[in-house]
């Protein structure tokens, strides 16, 4: 089976609490929600002047980290990319942690794919580069 895009969704991050993103309104692909066996790739990004790592969960279980990057000075861009294969009862939402403090912007983006090899979903080594402003 070829890899297919099930759909995508996105939202602005919140500086005052978690952001819950629905997985039942996906667009741009073959379905509006993930099915068992689908791969969910979730990314959270924030600009935070402190040392901060965005969090991504399905409400109870953390996703597997693909890449985590933090800026190295006071103009930090913090990224967390995570993945999870859906079980027999696919998640209907994701919870992204807040951006760290008031005034810090954030964004979340979710891609869902079907037909991805569950043994080796990424066939390359993840490389993360941190830089200064």
C-alpha positions as a Markdown table, in Angstrom:
| # | Residue | x | y | z |
|---|---|---|---|---|
| 1 | Unk | 0.0 | 0.0 | 0.0 |
| 2 | Unk | 1.3 | 3.4 | -0.9 |
| 3 | Unk | 1.5 | 6.1 | 1.9 |
| 4 | Unk | -1.5 | 8.4 | 1.8 |
| 5 | Unk | -2.2 | 11.6 | 3.5 |
| 6 | Unk | -5.3 | 11.2 | 5.7 |
| 7 | Unk | -5.5 | 14.9 | 6.5 |
| 8 | Unk | -4.0 | 17.8 | 8.5 |
| 9 | Unk | -5.1 | 20.2 | 11.1 |
| 10 | Unk | -3.5 | 23.2 | 12.9 |
| 11 | Unk | -4.1 | 25.7 | 15.7 |
| 12 | Unk | -2.6 | 28.6 | 17.4 |
| 13 | Unk | -0.9 | 27.8 | 20.7 |
| 14 | Unk | -2.1 | 29.3 | 24.0 |
| 15 | Unk | 0.0 | 31.1 | 26.6 |
| 16 | Unk | -2.5 | 30.5 | 29.4 |
| 17 | Unk | -3.3 | 26.8 | 29.1 |
| 18 | Unk | -3.3 | 23.7 | 27.0 |
| 19 | Unk | -4.5 | 23.7 | 23.4 |
| 20 | Unk | -6.7 | 20.7 | 22.5 |
| 21 | Unk | -6.8 | 19.9 | 18.8 |
| 22 | Unk | -9.5 | 17.8 | 17.3 |
| 23 | Unk | -8.5 | 14.9 | 15.1 |
| 24 | Unk | -12.0 | 14.5 | 13.8 |
| 25 | Unk | -12.0 | 17.5 | 11.4 |
| 26 | Unk | -8.9 | 16.7 | 9.3 |
| 27 | Unk | -8.7 | 18.3 | 5.8 |
| 28 | Unk | -6.7 | 18.0 | 2.6 |
| 29 | Unk | -6.6 | 14.2 | 2.5 |
| 30 | Unk | -8.6 | 11.0 | 2.1 |
| 31 | Unk | -10.5 | 11.1 | 5.4 |
| 32 | Unk | -11.6 | 13.4 | 8.2 |
| 33 | Unk | -10.3 | 11.3 | 11.1 |
| 34 | Unk | -7.5 | 8.8 | 11.7 |
| 35 | Unk | -8.2 | 5.0 | 11.7 |
| 36 | Unk | -6.4 | 2.2 | 13.5 |
| 37 | Unk | -2.8 | 1.9 | 12.2 |
| 38 | Unk | -2.6 | 5.5 | 10.9 |
| 39 | Unk | 0.5 | 7.4 | 11.8 |
| 40 | Unk | 0.0 | 10.8 | 13.5 |
| 41 | Unk | 2.9 | 13.3 | 13.3 |
| 42 | Unk | 2.4 | 16.3 | 15.7 |
| 43 | Unk | 4.6 | 19.4 | 15.9 |
| 44 | Unk | 4.5 | 22.2 | 18.5 |
| 45 | Unk | 6.5 | 25.4 | 18.1 |
| 46 | Unk | 6.8 | 28.3 | 20.5 |
| 47 | Unk | 9.1 | 31.4 | 20.7 |
| 48 | Unk | 10.0 | 31.5 | 24.4 |
| 49 | Unk | 12.7 | 33.5 | 26.0 |
| 50 | Unk | 13.3 | 30.8 | 28.6 |
| 51 | Unk | 14.4 | 27.2 | 28.3 |
| 52 | Unk | 11.1 | 25.6 | 27.4 |
| 53 | Unk | 10.0 | 22.4 | 25.7 |
| 54 | Unk | 6.5 | 22.2 | 24.3 |
| 55 | Unk | 4.5 | 19.1 | 25.3 |
| 56 | Unk | 2.2 | 16.9 | 23.2 |
| 57 | Unk | 0.0 | 14.1 | 24.6 |
| 58 | Unk | -3.3 | 12.4 | 23.8 |
| 59 | Unk | -4.5 | 13.2 | 27.2 |
| 60 | Unk | -2.8 | 10.2 | 28.9 |
| 61 | Unk | 0.0 | 8.8 | 26.8 |
| 62 | Unk | 2.9 | 10.8 | 25.4 |
| 63 | Unk | 3.9 | 10.5 | 21.8 |
| 64 | Unk | 7.3 | 9.2 | 20.8 |
| 65 | Unk | 9.8 | 12.0 | 20.2 |
| 66 | Unk | 11.1 | 12.5 | 16.7 |
| 67 | Unk | 12.9 | 15.8 | 17.2 |
| 68 | Unk | 13.3 | 18.3 | 20.1 |
| 69 | Unk | 15.0 | 21.6 | 19.5 |
| 70 | Unk | 15.6 | 24.7 | 21.7 |
| 71 | Unk | 17.1 | 28.0 | 20.8 |
| 72 | Unk | 20.4 | 28.9 | 22.5 |
| 73 | Unk | 19.9 | 32.5 | 23.4 |
| 74 | Unk | 17.1 | 34.9 | 24.4 |
| 75 | Unk | 15.4 | 34.6 | 21.1 |
| 76 | Unk | 14.4 | 31.0 | 21.4 |
| 77 | Unk | 12.4 | 29.0 | 19.0 |
| 78 | Unk | 11.4 | 25.7 | 20.7 |
| 79 | Unk | 10.2 | 22.8 | 18.6 |
| 80 | Unk | 8.9 | 19.4 | 19.5 |
| 81 | Unk | 8.0 | 16.8 | 16.8 |
| 82 | Unk | 6.3 | 13.6 | 18.0 |
| 83 | Unk | 4.7 | 10.5 | 16.4 |
| 84 | Unk | 2.2 | 7.8 | 17.3 |
| 85 | Unk | 0.5 | 5.0 | 15.5 |
| 86 | Unk | -3.2 | 4.9 | 16.3 |
| 87 | Unk | -4.5 | 1.8 | 18.1 |
| 88 | Unk | -7.8 | 0.0 | 17.6 |
| 89 | Unk | -9.5 | 3.1 | 19.2 |
| 90 | Unk | -7.8 | 6.0 | 17.4 |
| 91 | Unk | -7.4 | 9.3 | 19.4 |
| 92 | Unk | -10.0 | 11.9 | 18.7 |
| 93 | Unk | -7.9 | 14.8 | 20.0 |
| 94 | Unk | -4.3 | 15.9 | 21.0 |
| 95 | Unk | -3.3 | 18.1 | 23.9 |
| 96 | Unk | -0.5 | 20.6 | 23.3 |
| 97 | Unk | 1.0 | 22.3 | 26.4 |
| 98 | Unk | 1.0 | 26.0 | 26.7 |
| 99 | Unk | 3.7 | 28.2 | 25.2 |
| 100 | Unk | 5.5 | 28.8 | 28.4 |
| 101 | Unk | 4.5 | 32.4 | 29.4 |
| 102 | Unk | 2.3 | 35.2 | 28.5 |
| 103 | Unk | 3.2 | 37.0 | 25.3 |
| 104 | Unk | 4.9 | 34.0 | 23.7 |
| 105 | Unk | 3.4 | 32.9 | 20.4 |
| 106 | Unk | 2.9 | 29.3 | 19.5 |
| 107 | Unk | 1.6 | 27.0 | 16.7 |
| 108 | Unk | 0.6 | 23.4 | 16.5 |
| 109 | Unk | 0.4 | 21.3 | 13.3 |
| 110 | Unk | -0.8 | 17.7 | 12.9 |
| 111 | Unk | -0.4 | 15.4 | 9.9 |
| 112 | Unk | -2.0 | 12.0 | 9.7 |
| 113 | Unk | -0.7 | 9.3 | 7.2 |
| 114 | Unk | -2.0 | 5.9 | 6.2 |
| 115 | Unk | 0.1 | 3.0 | 4.9 |
| 116 | Unk | 3.3 | 3.9 | 6.9 |
| 117 | Unk | 5.6 | 0.9 | 7.9 |
| 118 | Unk | 5.0 | 0.6 | 11.7 |
| 119 | Unk | 8.4 | -1.1 | 12.2 |
| 120 | Unk | 10.5 | 1.6 | 10.5 |
| 121 | Unk | 8.2 | 4.7 | 10.1 |
| 122 | Unk | 11.2 | 7.0 | 9.5 |
| 123 | Unk | 14.0 | 5.4 | 7.4 |
| 124 | Unk | 16.6 | 8.2 | 8.1 |
| 125 | Unk | 18.3 | 9.4 | 11.3 |
| 126 | Unk | 16.6 | 12.5 | 12.7 |
| 127 | Unk | 19.0 | 15.5 | 12.8 |
| 128 | Unk | 18.2 | 18.6 | 14.8 |
| 129 | Unk | 20.2 | 21.8 | 14.4 |
| 130 | Unk | 20.1 | 24.5 | 17.1 |
| 131 | Unk | 21.2 | 28.0 | 16.2 |
| 132 | Unk | 21.3 | 31.5 | 17.6 |
| 133 | Unk | 19.0 | 34.4 | 16.6 |
